Amino acid sequence: MSKEVSPRSIALTAITIALVAVVTRFLIFPIGQGYFNFSDTAIYFVAFTFGPWIGFLAGGIGAALADLSAGYAAFAPLTFLAHGLQGLVAGWVARRGPGTPMQRMAVAWLGGTLTMAGIYFLGEYFGARLGWGGPAQAAAELPFNLLQNVAGGLVAVPLSLLVRRAYPPLARYTE
């Protein structure tokens, strides 16, 4: 099915990319070779509220821009893939999965978490030649990636439900 891209969806996507980039870049705590941040809160909120494609673009581009601006340019491609697919998976399951919105978001949160943490783990494990760490860094970062996702979902699920309930016209802005 072909769907025309509207100026509204372009603007919304740009705003959500900026939201993810700013939250990822400036709400940070250095840990190990990387940093703990609140990118997952923003990515889950965007994916649950606006759908999988905006979640993919905001998560991937926004988080990669934060890496580039923070001096982690080597990680930007891996970050784009991990957080972009996290937003896509979470948004898709939240939209199309079975159950109530809360149940779908919980399953989507788990799917997004496994996607993001799995891609980072595999990328860091096998990507030492690309500057992405190696097996030791992959193992050391995994618990922090999981914790970051737990924090992200604990905030994003209720926030998305509350915002959508408080502002029903948001349904017009979703995919």
N, C-alpha and C positions, 0 to 999 in steps of 0.2 A: 504494500500500500504506500503510495507516495503522499507525502505531507509537505506542504509548503512551509518554509521557515519564515516566521514573522519577525518584524523588528522587535516586538515585545520579547520573543524568545531569545533573540540575540542579546538584547540588553540584560535580560535576566541571567543568561549564561555568563556574560561578562561580569556582572555584579557578584555572582556566586564564585567565579574564579578568583576575583579579588578578595572575597571573604575568606576563602580557604587559604589563599596565599598569606594574608595578613595574620590570621589566627595561627597558621603553621610557623610563620617566621618570627612572630613576636611574643607568643605565649609558649615559651620554651624553657626547658630545664636540661642542661647538658648531662648526658649519661654515657659512659663508655666512650666509644668512638663516634657516637651520634648524639641524638638528643631526644628527650621526651617532650612531646608537644600535644596540642589539642586539635590537630588536623582532623582526627577521626570524628570528633564531635561535630565539626563543621561539615565534613563529608557525609556523615550519616544524616544530619539534619537536611542537607540539600537533597540527597538521594530520596529520603522518605517524603519530603515535602514537594519536590519538583520532578521526581522520576529518574529513571536509569540513565538517560543520555546526558541530562544536565549534571547528574551525579558523576558520570564518567568524565566529562570535560572539566568540571569544577575540581574534582578530586585529582585527576591526573595533571592538568595544567597548573592549577593553583599550588599544589604541593611541590611540583617540579620547579616552579618559579621561586618558591621559598628556598629550595635547595640551592638554586643558582645564586640567589641574593645573599645567602649565608656562607658561601664559600664551599659548598658541597657539590660542585658541578659534576663531578664524576658519578654521583649518585642520582642525578636528575633523570636519566632514562629509566633506571630501575624504579625510582619513586613514581614517575609518570605511569608506568605499567602497574605497579602495586596499588597505588591509590586510585588510579583511573578504573581499574577492574573492580576494586572494592566498591566504588560508587555505583558502577554498572550492576554488579551482582546484587548489592543491597537494594538499589532502587527497583530492579526488576522483580525480585522476590517480594518486596513490600507491596508492589502493585498487583502482581499476578498470582501470588501464592494463595493457598487456602486459609480459611479462618477469618477471625476478626482483624481489624487493622493492627491492634496491639500484638496479636499472635503472629501476623505476617511480619511485623517489624522485628519481633524477637528472633524469628527464623532468619530474616534478612540480615540482622546484626551478626548472627553466628556465621552465615555465609560470607559476609563481607570481611569478618575477622579472619576466617580460615583463608580467604583469598589473599588478603593483604599480608598477613604474617607468613603464609606459605610462599608467596612470591619473593618477599624479602629474604626469607631463609634460604631458598634455593638460589636466588641471585647472589647473595653474599657467600654462600657455601661454594658455589662453582665459579664465581666471578672475581677471584683474586687478581687475575691478569688484567681485569678492567678497572681495578682500584676499588672493588666493592668488598674487600675484607678477606674472607676465607672461612674455612670451617669453624675456627675458634670464635671469630667475630659473629658468625651466623648463630652459633649456640648461645653466645653471651647476649645478643640483641633480642632473641626470641621472647624471653619473658617480658621485656619492656614493650615490645610490639603488642603482645597480648594484653598487657596491663593498659596500654594506651587505648586499645580498642574497647576494653571493658569500661573505662572511664568515658570514652566517646559515646558508647551506646546508652549508658546510664543517664546521660544528659540529653542526648539527641532524641531518643524515643519519646519521652514525655514532652520535650520541647516541641517537637513536630506535631504531636497530637494536640497540644494546647494551642499552638499557633493556627493550625488548620481549623480547630473548633472556634477560635476567637475571630478568625477572618475567613469565612466560607468562600468569598470570591477567589481565594487562592486556587480553587479547582480549575479556574480558567487558565492559569499559568502553567499547569502541568502538561506533561506529554501525553 
